[in-house]
Amino acid sequence: MEERCTICNCLLHRTAGKYARPTPEGSSHATKHHYVAERFFGRSSNRKSTKHSGISEICPWGHERETAVFCYECHEKLLHNPGNYA
């Protein structure tokens, strides 16, 4: 099955040991993430027992808890650091 990035539509792969490498394979490695970071709602998937005060009770975009598959580049640059690329 061919997998493509939800944002840029590039062809994705899941080659072991290639994630985030400074190569075309590293840039196009598949990674599943939430559309809106769980930390915005006070949740953390890697600290499940910890609850923080979030910045919002509900998702203003209507995508709370929804996930998709992205390439490494779109995930890092557009989801984690969107202000740097506006």
N, C-alpha and C positions, 0 to 999 in steps of 0.2 A: 504494500500500500504506500502510495506517495503522500508524504506529509509536507505541508507548506505553512509558512509563517502567517499568522492571522493579520499582521500589520502590512508587511512588505511583499508577501506572497513568494518569497524565495523558497527553494527546495531545501528541506531540512534533513538532517541525518542524526544518528545517535551512535557514532563511532566512539568506542571506549577510549579514554585518554586524550580526546581532542577538544573537550569543552573549554571554551574561552582562550584557546591558543591564538596567537597573532597570525592566523592563516585563514584562508577561505573556509576550511572545514571547521575551525574554531568559531568563526563568526556566524556560521549557519547551523550550529548545533541546536537541536531541539530542546526547549525548556518550557515546562508548564508552570504558569503563574496566574494569580488572580488579576482581573482587570483593575480592581481597586485594592490596594494593599490592606491586608487584615489589620495591620497596626493602626490604621485610621479609625477603626472601630474598637480599639483597645484589646485586640486579640493578637496572639502570636502562635504560629504553628510549631515553632521550636522551643517555646516556653509555655506549654499548654496549661499549666497550673497557675500561671501569672496573668492577672487581669489588670490592665492599665486604663486610665481614663482616655477614651478616644477623642478625636476631634469632631466626631459626628455620631449621632444615635442611629441614623439611617443614611443610606447612600443616596446622595442627591441626583445621581445619574441612573439609579435603578439597576445597578450591576453588582450589588453586594454578594459575596461568596461565589460569583461566577468566575470560571477559569477558562483559559485558552492556551494553545501552544504557540510559542513565539521563537524566533531565532535569537541567539545570544545578543546580537547587536541591538535589535529592537527592544528586547527585554531590558537590557542595561541602560541604553540611552533614552528610550522614549518612555518606558514605564518607571524607572528609578530616578532619572534625572531629566525630566522634560523641560525644565527651565533653561538648561544649558544649550538646548537645540531649537529654541523658538525663533 
